[in-house]
Amino acid sequence: MKALVYRQKNLLSEFGIKLEEVVDPKLAETDVLVRVKAFGVNPGEALFRRILDAPEGEYRILGYEFSGTVEKVGLNVKGFNIGDRVFGLGDTTRQGAYAELVAADYRSIAKLPDFAPFDHAAAAPVATVTAYESLFRFNNALPPNVKTVLVLGAAGGVGSMAIQLLKAKTDVIVIATASKPESQSWVEELGADIIVNHHAADIVNQLKNKGISQVDFVFAVNGLKDALSWLPELVRPYGYLATIEGVNGLDLSRLMNKSITIFLEMVFTKSLFKADQESQGDILRELIKFVAEGKIKSPVKQSLNGLNEDNICQAHTTLEQGNTIGKIVINV
């Protein structure tokens, strides 16, 4: 198969991902082999490219969300057949989906109805599962007595899905941070009830002027370090903070006085430790239900055509420039 691979970590100035002919993936007993139609490109993959070499003498294929059609099924696969349209999550311990073929555990994928375009589907798995697992940790629901949720960094892929999942599953007030006019328009389109500009003025006062004196739950997609200067004042006692950012070096002590519960989320925990992977497939099936009901739309904002070096370089460049709105996908 053809795949986009690299061997040594590299910066944009010496971009090292190349299109090569490589061996097809090997299937485990719980795997399906998927002919990739499209894959999403995520900030974490750009980070991996910058900091991680491939194992000595080998290559690395990034890409951990995809859509396509099933070509083979492992001996212990249940519920999937050759020819099925599917979308789902990959696994960071294996080769990824920047390729013509990818092997994936059947428990982390879902069937894709005919009404859903491949590129729209490929943009959804990582952002959806990340947002869902961050927010809905209490039997697939928010914690008790949560009426307001603040999403920090709401215009990107994860934030886009967080807003929509909250509106689809709950009746909470969703507050979104966005600074650029196009970002503000995007989160408003997705259903955010209140939008605040985290660069323009003090968020606490902005929200007080809008009738919000405290929030119950903060989901920090990005910007947690800066937010710690005002977040302890805003979040209620015994409130909640979820984040997908690293917390090394952050001073969380000011949250202690309010007994804040902190959730740390990494979307690949379940595949790394083989823990409850079925729940991720369940999340994707719930997503399809919401899409069919018109409650959620794909976060894709840029769709590039072709498995080639120019497209993957363009996608990584856009991600590293920051402030991405929605998601980027590449059609194979």
MARTORTOR-264483 format. One record per residue (C-alpha): residue in three letters; y, x, z. Coordinates in nm, 2 decimals. Layout:
N
resn: ALA&c2: Y&c1: X&c3: Z
...
***
This chain:
332
resn: MET&c2: 0.00&c1: 0.00&c3: 0.00
resn: LYS&c2: 0.37&c1: 0.10&c3: -0.03
resn: ALA&c2: 0.56&c1: 0.14&c3: 0.30
resn: LEU&c2: 0.89&c1: 0.27&c3: 0.43
resn: VAL&c2: 0.80&c1: 0.56&c3: 0.66
resn: TYR&c2: 0.95&c1: 0.85&c3: 0.84
resn: ARG&c2: 0.81&c1: 1.15&c3: 1.02
resn: GLN&c2: 1.10&c1: 1.31&c3: 1.22
resn: LYS&c2: 1.37&c1: 1.13&c3: 1.41
resn: ASN&c2: 1.69&c1: 1.12&c3: 1.20
resn: LEU&c2: 2.05&c1: 1.01&c3: 1.20
resn: LEU&c2: 2.23&c1: 0.81&c3: 0.94
resn: SER&c2: 2.38&c1: 1.12&c3: 0.80
resn: GLU&c2: 2.04&c1: 1.25&c3: 0.72
resn: PHE&c2: 1.86&c1: 0.92&c3: 0.68
resn: GLY&c2: 1.48&c1: 0.99&c3: 0.68
resn: ILE&c2: 1.30&c1: 0.67&c3: 0.59
resn: LYS&c2: 1.13&c1: 0.71&c3: 0.26
resn: LEU&c2: 0.91&c1: 0.48&c3: 0.04
resn: GLU&c2: 0.56&c1: 0.62&c3: 0.01
resn: GLU&c2: 0.21&c1: 0.52&c3: -0.08
resn: VAL&c2: 0.00&c1: 0.50&c3: 0.24
resn: VAL&c2: -0.34&c1: 0.37&c3: 0.36
resn: ASP&c2: -0.38&c1: 0.00&c3: 0.43
resn: PRO&c2: -0.38&c1: -0.11&c3: 0.80
resn: LYS&c2: -0.71&c1: -0.13&c3: 0.98
resn: LEU&c2: -0.80&c1: -0.46&c3: 1.15
resn: ALA&c2: -0.91&c1: -0.51&c3: 1.50
resn: GLU&c2: -1.13&c1: -0.81&c3: 1.58
resn: THR&c2: -0.83&c1: -1.02&c3: 1.69
resn: ASP&c2: -0.61&c1: -0.92&c3: 1.40
resn: VAL&c2: -0.50&c1: -1.08&c3: 1.08
resn: LEU&c2: -0.39&c1: -0.88&c3: 0.77
resn: VAL&c2: -0.07&c1: -1.02&c3: 0.63
resn: ARG&c2: 0.08&c1: -0.97&c3: 0.29
resn: VAL&c2: 0.44&c1: -0.92&c3: 0.39
resn: LYS&c2: 0.69&c1: -1.14&c3: 0.21
resn: ALA&c2: 0.99&c1: -1.05&c3: 0.43
resn: PHE&c2: 1.07&c1: -0.87&c3: 0.75
resn: GLY&c2: 1.36&c1: -0.86&c3: 1.00
resn: VAL&c2: 1.55&c1: -0.55&c3: 1.08
resn: ASN&c2: 1.65&c1: -0.50&c3: 1.44
resn: PRO&c2: 1.88&c1: -0.27&c3: 1.65
resn: GLY&c2: 1.58&c1: -0.14&c3: 1.84
resn: GLU&c2: 1.42&c1: -0.01&c3: 1.52
resn: ALA&c2: 1.74&c1: 0.18&c3: 1.44
resn: LEU&c2: 1.72&c1: 0.33&c3: 1.79
resn: PHE&c2: 1.35&c1: 0.43&c3: 1.75
resn: ARG&c2: 1.44&c1: 0.60&c3: 1.42
resn: ARG&c2: 1.71&c1: 0.80&c3: 1.60
resn: ILE&c2: 1.51&c1: 0.91&c3: 1.90
resn: LEU&c2: 1.14&c1: 0.90&c3: 1.82
resn: ASP&c2: 0.94&c1: 1.14&c3: 1.61
resn: ALA&c2: 0.62&c1: 1.02&c3: 1.45
resn: PRO&c2: 0.30&c1: 1.17&c3: 1.61
resn: GLU&c2: 0.24&c1: 1.52&c3: 1.48
resn: GLY&c2: 0.10&c1: 1.52&c3: 1.13
resn: GLU&c2: 0.15&c1: 1.14&c3: 1.10
resn: TYR&c2: 0.42&c1: 0.89&c3: 0.99
resn: ARG&c2: 0.58&c1: 0.59&c3: 1.15
resn: ILE&c2: 0.63&c1: 0.25&c3: 1.00
resn: LEU&c2: 0.89&c1: 0.04&c3: 1.19
resn: GLY&c2: 0.94&c1: -0.33&c3: 1.17
resn: TYR&c2: 0.82&c1: -0.57&c3: 1.43
resn: GLU&c2: 0.88&c1: -0.92&c3: 1.29
resn: PHE&c2: 0.76&c1: -1.05&c3: 0.96
resn: SER&c2: 0.65&c1: -1.35&c3: 0.74
resn: GLY&c2: 0.39&c1: -1.36&c3: 0.47
resn: THR&c2: 0.04&c1: -1.48&c3: 0.38
resn: VAL&c2: -0.29&c1: -1.40&c3: 0.55
resn: GLU&c2: -0.52&c1: -1.18&c3: 0.34
resn: LYS&c2: -0.80&c1: -1.10&c3: 0.59
resn: VAL&c2: -0.90&c1: -1.22&c3: 0.94
resn: GLY&c2: -1.08&c1: -1.03&c3: 1.21
resn: LEU&c2: -1.41&c1: -1.14&c3: 1.36
resn: ASN&c2: -1.25&c1: -1.30&c3: 1.67
resn: VAL&c2: -0.95&c1: -1.46&c3: 1.51
resn: LYS&c2: -0.91&c1: -1.83&c3: 1.58
resn: GLY&c2: -0.70&c1: -2.09&c3: 1.40
resn: PHE&c2: -0.60&c1: -1.88&c3: 1.09
resn: ASN&c2: -0.75&c1: -1.86&c3: 0.75
resn: ILE&c2: -0.70&c1: -1.66&c3: 0.43
resn: GLY&c2: -0.40&c1: -1.79&c3: 0.24
resn: ASP&c2: -0.21&c1: -1.93&c3: 0.54
resn: ARG&c2: 0.16&c1: -1.89&c3: 0.55
resn: VAL&c2: 0.25&c1: -1.72&c3: 0.88
resn: PHE&c2: 0.53&c1: -1.55&c3: 1.07
resn: GLY&c2: 0.53&c1: -1.35&c3: 1.39
resn: LEU&c2: 0.56&c1: -1.04&c3: 1.60
resn: GLY&c2: 0.42&c1: -0.69&c3: 1.55
resn: ASP&c2: 0.34&c1: -0.43&c3: 1.81
resn: THR&c2: 0.53&c1: -0.11&c3: 1.88
resn: THR&c2: 0.21&c1: 0.08&c3: 1.95
resn: ARG&c2: 0.10&c1: 0.03&c3: 1.59
resn: GLN&c2: 0.24&c1: 0.06&c3: 1.24
resn: GLY&c2: 0.50&c1: -0.20&c3: 1.16
resn: ALA&c2: 0.61&c1: -0.44&c3: 0.88
resn: TYR&c2: 0.84&c1: -0.23&c3: 0.67
resn: ALA&c2: 0.55&c1: -0.24&c3: 0.42
resn: GLU&c2: 0.35&c1: -0.45&c3: 0.18
resn: LEU&c2: 0.08&c1: -0.52&c3: 0.44
resn: VAL&c2: 0.08&c1: -0.54&c3: 0.82
resn: ALA&c2: -0.20&c1: -0.60&c3: 1.08
resn: ALA&c2: -0.10&c1: -0.83&c3: 1.37
resn: ASP&c2: -0.27&c1: -0.99&c3: 1.66
resn: TYR&c2: -0.33&c1: -1.36&c3: 1.58
resn: ARG&c2: -0.21&c1: -1.46&c3: 1.93
resn: SER&c2: 0.15&c1: -1.34&c3: 1.85
resn: ILE&c2: 0.19&c1: -1.52&c3: 1.52
resn: ALA&c2: 0.22&c1: -1.89&c3: 1.41
resn: LYS&c2: 0.16&c1: -2.09&c3: 1.09
resn: LEU&c2: 0.47&c1: -2.14&c3: 0.87
resn: PRO&c2: 0.52&c1: -2.48&c3: 0.72
resn: ASP&c2: 0.60&c1: -2.50&c3: 0.35
resn: PHE&c2: 0.95&c1: -2.62&c3: 0.42
resn: ALA&c2: 1.04&c1: -2.29&c3: 0.59
resn: PRO&c2: 1.16&c1: -2.00&c3: 0.36
resn: PHE&c2: 0.99&c1: -1.67&c3: 0.42
resn: ASP&c2: 1.32&c1: -1.48&c3: 0.47
resn: HIS&c2: 1.45&c1: -1.74&c3: 0.73
resn: ALA&c2: 1.12&c1: -1.71&c3: 0.92
resn: ALA&c2: 1.12&c1: -1.33&c3: 0.92
resn: ALA&c2: 1.45&c1: -1.33&c3: 1.10
resn: ALA&c2: 1.33&c1: -1.54&c3: 1.39
resn: PRO&c2: 1.04&c1: -1.40&c3: 1.60
resn: VAL&c2: 1.19&c1: -1.11&c3: 1.79
resn: ALA&c2: 1.52&c1: -1.29&c3: 1.87
resn: THR&c2: 1.35&c1: -1.62&c3: 1.96
resn: VAL&c2: 1.08&c1: -1.48&c3: 2.18
resn: THR&c2: 1.33&c1: -1.24&c3: 2.35
resn: ALA&c2: 1.57&c1: -1.52&c3: 2.43
resn: TYR&c2: 1.30&c1: -1.76&c3: 2.53
resn: GLU&c2: 1.13&c1: -1.52&c3: 2.77
resn: SER&c2: 1.47&c1: -1.43&c3: 2.92
resn: LEU&c2: 1.58&c1: -1.78&c3: 2.98
resn: PHE&c2: 1.27&c1: -2.00&c3: 3.04
resn: ARG&c2: 1.06&c1: -1.82&c3: 3.30
resn: PHE&c2: 0.99&c1: -2.12&c3: 3.52
resn: ASN&c2: 0.71&c1: -2.31&c3: 3.34
resn: ASN&c2: 0.89&c1: -2.28&c3: 3.01
resn: ALA&c2: 1.21&c1: -2.41&c3: 3.16
resn: LEU&c2: 1.53&c1: -2.27&c3: 3.32
resn: PRO&c2: 1.53&c1: -2.21&c3: 3.69
resn: PRO&c2: 1.61&c1: -2.52&c3: 3.91
resn: ASN&c2: 1.97&c1: -2.64&c3: 3.93
resn: VAL&c2: 2.10&c1: -2.44&c3: 3.64
resn: LYS&c2: 2.38&c1: -2.63&c3: 3.48
resn: THR&c2: 2.59&c1: -2.36&c3: 3.32
resn: VAL&c2: 2.47&c1: -2.05&c3: 3.12
resn: LEU&c2: 2.69&c1: -1.77&c3: 3.00
resn: VAL&c2: 2.56&c1: -1.57&c3: 2.70
resn: LEU&c2: 2.71&c1: -1.22&c3: 2.68
resn: GLY&c2: 2.70&c1: -1.09&c3: 2.32
resn: ALA&c2: 2.63&c1: -1.43&c3: 2.17
resn: ALA&c2: 2.68&c1: -1.37&c3: 1.80
resn: GLY&c2: 2.39&c1: -1.14&c3: 1.73
resn: GLY&c2: 2.03&c1: -1.23&c3: 1.66
resn: VAL&c2: 1.92&c1: -1.28&c3: 2.02
resn: GLY&c2: 2.24&c1: -1.45&c3: 2.13
resn: SER&c2: 2.22&c1: -1.68&c3: 1.83
resn: MET&c2: 1.87&c1: -1.80&c3: 1.92
resn: ALA&c2: 1.96&c1: -1.82&c3: 2.29
resn: ILE&c2: 2.24&c1: -2.07&c3: 2.22
resn: GLN&c2: 2.02&c1: -2.28&c3: 2.00
resn: LEU&c2: 1.72&c1: -2.28&c3: 2.24
resn: LEU&c2: 1.95&c1: -2.38&c3: 2.53
resn: LYS&c2: 2.09&c1: -2.67&c3: 2.32
resn: ALA&c2: 1.75&c1: -2.78&c3: 2.20
resn: LYS&c2: 1.57&c1: -2.76&c3: 2.53
resn: THR&c2: 1.83&c1: -2.84&c3: 2.79
resn: ASP&c2: 2.16&c1: -3.02&c3: 2.86
resn: VAL&c2: 2.34&c1: -2.73&c3: 3.02
resn: ILE&c2: 2.69&c1: -2.61&c3: 2.93
resn: VAL&c2: 2.65&c1: -2.31&c3: 2.71
resn: ILE&c2: 2.93&c1: -2.05&c3: 2.73
resn: ALA&c2: 2.93&c1: -1.78&c3: 2.46
resn: THR&c2: 3.13&c1: -1.46&c3: 2.44
resn: ALA&c2: 3.26&c1: -1.36&c3: 2.10
resn: SER&c2: 3.57&c1: -1.16&c3: 2.00
resn: LYS&c2: 3.60&c1: -1.17&c3: 1.62
resn: PRO&c2: 3.71&c1: -1.49&c3: 1.45
resn: GLU&c2: 3.39&c1: -1.50&c3: 1.23
resn: SER&c2: 3.18&c1: -1.44&c3: 1.54
resn: GLN&c2: 3.35&c1: -1.73&c3: 1.72
resn: SER&c2: 3.30&c1: -1.96&c3: 1.43
resn: TRP&c2: 2.93&c1: -1.87&c3: 1.42
resn: VAL&c2: 2.86&c1: -1.94&c3: 1.78
resn: GLU&c2: 3.06&c1: -2.26&c3: 1.76
resn: GLU&c2: 2.85&c1: -2.36&c3: 1.46
resn: LEU&c2: 2.53&c1: -2.29&c3: 1.66
resn: GLY&c2: 2.64&c1: -2.52&c3: 1.94
resn: ALA&c2: 2.82&c1: -2.32&c3: 2.21
resn: ASP&c2: 3.03&c1: -2.56&c3: 2.43
resn: ILE&c2: 3.28&c1: -2.30&c3: 2.54
resn: ILE&c2: 3.37&c1: -1.97&c3: 2.37
resn: VAL&c2: 3.56&c1: -1.69&c3: 2.54
resn: ASN&c2: 3.69&c1: -1.36&c3: 2.40
resn: HIS&c2: 3.55&c1: -1.08&c3: 2.62
resn: HIS&c2: 3.80&c1: -0.83&c3: 2.47
resn: ALA&c2: 4.12&c1: -1.03&c3: 2.49
resn: ALA&c2: 4.16&c1: -1.12&c3: 2.85
resn: ASP&c2: 3.99&c1: -1.16&c3: 3.19
resn: ILE&c2: 3.69&c1: -1.38&c3: 3.14
resn: VAL&c2: 3.70&c1: -1.52&c3: 3.49
resn: ASN&c2: 4.05&c1: -1.66&c3: 3.43
resn: GLN&c2: 3.97&c1: -1.77&c3: 3.08
resn: LEU&c2: 3.69&c1: -1.98&c3: 3.22
resn: LYS&c2: 3.90&c1: -2.11&c3: 3.52
resn: ASN&c2: 4.15&c1: -2.23&c3: 3.26
resn: LYS&c2: 3.86&c1: -2.42&c3: 3.09
resn: GLY&c2: 3.75&c1: -2.58&c3: 3.42
resn: ILE&c2: 3.46&c1: -2.34&c3: 3.50
resn: SER&c2: 3.49&c1: -2.16&c3: 3.83
resn: GLN&c2: 3.14&c1: -2.02&c3: 3.85
resn: VAL&c2: 2.82&c1: -2.01&c3: 3.63
resn: ASP&c2: 2.46&c1: -2.04&c3: 3.74
resn: PHE&c2: 2.29&c1: -1.81&c3: 3.49
resn: VAL&c2: 2.42&c1: -1.51&c3: 3.29
resn: PHE&c2: 2.21&c1: -1.38&c3: 2.99
resn: ALA&c2: 2.34&c1: -1.03&c3: 2.90
resn: VAL&c2: 2.23&c1: -0.96&c3: 2.55
resn: ASN&c2: 2.48&c1: -0.67&c3: 2.55
resn: GLY&c2: 2.79&c1: -0.57&c3: 2.74
resn: LEU&c2: 2.64&c1: -0.58&c3: 3.09
resn: LYS&c2: 2.79&c1: -0.25&c3: 3.20
resn: ASP&c2: 3.15&c1: -0.37&c3: 3.13
resn: ALA&c2: 3.07&c1: -0.72&c3: 3.27
resn: LEU&c2: 2.97&c1: -0.58&c3: 3.61
resn: SER&c2: 3.34&c1: -0.55&c3: 3.69
resn: TRP&c2: 3.39&c1: -0.93&c3: 3.69
resn: LEU&c2: 3.04&c1: -1.08&c3: 3.68
resn: PRO&c2: 2.99&c1: -1.07&c3: 4.06
resn: GLU&c2: 3.29&c1: -1.29&c3: 4.11
resn: LEU&c2: 3.18&c1: -1.54&c3: 3.84
resn: VAL&c2: 2.81&c1: -1.60&c3: 3.91
resn: ARG&c2: 2.72&c1: -1.84&c3: 4.19
resn: PRO&c2: 2.54&c1: -1.75&c3: 4.51
resn: TYR&c2: 2.16&c1: -1.74&c3: 4.44
resn: GLY&c2: 2.24&c1: -1.75&c3: 4.07
resn: TYR&c2: 2.05&c1: -1.56&c3: 3.79
resn: LEU&c2: 2.11&c1: -1.27&c3: 3.56
resn: ALA&c2: 1.88&c1: -1.19&c3: 3.27
resn: THR&c2: 1.92&c1: -0.89&c3: 3.05
resn: ILE&c2: 1.75&c1: -0.70&c3: 2.77
resn: GLU&c2: 1.96&c1: -0.39&c3: 2.82
resn: GLY&c2: 1.86&c1: -0.08&c3: 3.01
resn: VAL&c2: 1.99&c1: -0.08&c3: 3.37
resn: ASN&c2: 1.96&c1: 0.29&c3: 3.44
resn: GLY&c2: 2.28&c1: 0.41&c3: 3.60
resn: LEU&c2: 2.42&c1: 0.06&c3: 3.65
resn: ASP&c2: 2.56&c1: -0.03&c3: 3.99
resn: LEU&c2: 2.41&c1: -0.37&c3: 4.07
resn: SER&c2: 2.49&c1: -0.36&c3: 4.44
resn: ARG&c2: 2.78&c1: -0.60&c3: 4.41
resn: LEU&c2: 2.53&c1: -0.87&c3: 4.31
resn: MET&c2: 2.34&c1: -0.82&c3: 4.64
resn: ASN&c2: 2.60&c1: -1.02&c3: 4.84
resn: LYS&c2: 2.52&c1: -1.33&c3: 4.63
resn: SER&c2: 2.14&c1: -1.28&c3: 4.63
resn: ILE&c2: 2.13&c1: -1.28&c3: 4.26
resn: THR&c2: 1.78&c1: -1.30&c3: 4.09
resn: ILE&c2: 1.76&c1: -1.05&c3: 3.81
resn: PHE&c2: 1.52&c1: -1.08&c3: 3.51
resn: LEU&c2: 1.45&c1: -0.78&c3: 3.29
resn: GLU&c2: 1.31&c1: -0.87&c3: 2.95
resn: MET&c2: 1.13&c1: -0.65&c3: 2.69
resn: VAL&c2: 0.97&c1: -0.86&c3: 2.41
resn: PHE&c2: 0.68&c1: -0.62&c3: 2.36
resn: THR&c2: 0.56&c1: -0.62&c3: 2.72
resn: LYS&c2: 0.28&c1: -0.86&c3: 2.65
resn: SER&c2: 0.15&c1: -0.67&c3: 2.35
resn: LEU&c2: 0.18&c1: -0.33&c3: 2.54
resn: PHE&c2: -0.02&c1: -0.46&c3: 2.83
resn: LYS&c2: -0.23&c1: -0.73&c3: 2.66
resn: ALA&c2: -0.09&c1: -0.99&c3: 2.89
resn: ASP&c2: -0.06&c1: -1.36&c3: 2.79
resn: GLN&c2: 0.00&c1: -1.28&c3: 2.43
resn: GLU&c2: -0.09&c1: -1.65&c3: 2.34
resn: SER&c2: 0.24&c1: -1.76&c3: 2.50
resn: GLN&c2: 0.43&c1: -1.58&c3: 2.23
resn: GLY&c2: 0.25&c1: -1.77&c3: 1.95
resn: ASP&c2: 0.32&c1: -2.09&c3: 2.15
resn: ILE&c2: 0.69&c1: -2.01&c3: 2.15
resn: LEU&c2: 0.69&c1: -1.96&c3: 1.77
resn: ARG&c2: 0.51&c1: -2.30&c3: 1.73
resn: GLU&c2: 0.77&c1: -2.46&c3: 1.95
resn: LEU&c2: 1.04&c1: -2.30&c3: 1.74
resn: ILE&c2: 0.89&c1: -2.46&c3: 1.43
resn: LYS&c2: 0.90&c1: -2.80&c3: 1.59
resn: PHE&c2: 1.27&c1: -2.76&c3: 1.67
resn: VAL&c2: 1.34&c1: -2.64&c3: 1.31
resn: ALA&c2: 1.16&c1: -2.94&c3: 1.17
resn: GLU&c2: 1.37&c1: -3.17&c3: 1.40
resn: GLY&c2: 1.69&c1: -3.00&c3: 1.28
resn: LYS&c2: 1.78&c1: -2.86&c3: 1.62
resn: ILE&c2: 1.75&c1: -2.49&c3: 1.53
resn: LYS&c2: 1.83&c1: -2.30&c3: 1.22
resn: SER&c2: 1.75&c1: -1.94&c3: 1.12
resn: PRO&c2: 1.98&c1: -1.67&c3: 1.24
resn: VAL&c2: 1.96&c1: -1.49&c3: 0.91
resn: LYS&c2: 2.31&c1: -1.39&c3: 0.78
resn: GLN&c2: 2.21&c1: -1.11&c3: 0.53
resn: SER&c2: 1.91&c1: -1.11&c3: 0.30
resn: LEU&c2: 1.84&c1: -0.80&c3: 0.09
resn: ASN&c2: 1.58&c1: -0.80&c3: -0.19
resn: GLY&c2: 1.33&c1: -0.52&c3: -0.24
resn: LEU&c2: 1.12&c1: -0.28&c3: -0.04
resn: ASN&c2: 1.32&c1: 0.03&c3: -0.11
resn: GLU&c2: 1.51&c1: 0.31&c3: 0.06
resn: ASP&c2: 1.86&c1: 0.18&c3: -0.03
resn: ASN&c2: 1.80&c1: -0.15&c3: 0.14
resn: ILE&c2: 1.66&c1: -0.01&c3: 0.46
resn: CYS&c2: 1.94&c1: 0.24&c3: 0.48
resn: GLN&c2: 2.20&c1: -0.03&c3: 0.43
resn: ALA&c2: 2.04&c1: -0.25&c3: 0.70
resn: HIS&c2: 2.02&c1: 0.04&c3: 0.96
resn: THR&c2: 2.38&c1: 0.14&c3: 0.88
resn: THR&c2: 2.51&c1: -0.22&c3: 0.94
resn: LEU&c2: 2.32&c1: -0.24&c3: 1.27
resn: GLU&c2: 2.45&c1: 0.10&c3: 1.39
resn: GLN&c2: 2.80&c1: 0.00&c3: 1.31
resn: GLY&c2: 2.76&c1: -0.27&c3: 1.58
resn: ASN&c2: 2.90&c1: -0.62&c3: 1.61
resn: THR&c2: 2.64&c1: -0.77&c3: 1.38
resn: ILE&c2: 2.65&c1: -1.14&c3: 1.33
resn: GLY&c2: 2.31&c1: -1.31&c3: 1.31
resn: LYS&c2: 2.02&c1: -1.12&c3: 1.16
resn: ILE&c2: 1.94&c1: -0.90&c3: 0.86
resn: VAL&c2: 1.61&c1: -0.95&c3: 0.66
resn: ILE&c2: 1.46&c1: -0.77&c3: 0.37
resn: ASN&c2: 1.25&c1: -0.96&c3: 0.11
resn: VAL&c2: 0.95&c1: -0.75&c3: 0.00
***
